[in-house]
């Protein structure tokens, strides 16, 4: 974890800090290498059960293939490539709230029940909280979405106060 200069972090806490995200193409390749074989294998198992004697197992494995396809599609298109309208394109960390700008131009401010979830491997983190309307929102941010590693570390240092 980051053990940065406390005075610099305190200075950042009194003013708003903004981070612009970039497309994470390396992470996209890793996700595709994970999800494509998984979906193909589950689809193959589903078809073998379907054309065999056990249709109920075919349904189960077809459901799993669809689930992993949807999860992989969402992860690649929303968090890695930021192509979906609800994908965050920038993060603003203020003293009292977190602001995220989505690809569709909507500014989301998390103002209550803010939580920061660090990843044990140090490659991503999660943010959740209530917006002004009371809707619970959550976002996953990857290390590759930052322009450099020092920005990623700085964002994590600023978000540590939301760890519960």
Order of alpha helices (4+ residues) and beta strands (2+ residues): alpha-beta-alpha-alpha-beta-beta-beta-beta-beta-beta-alpha
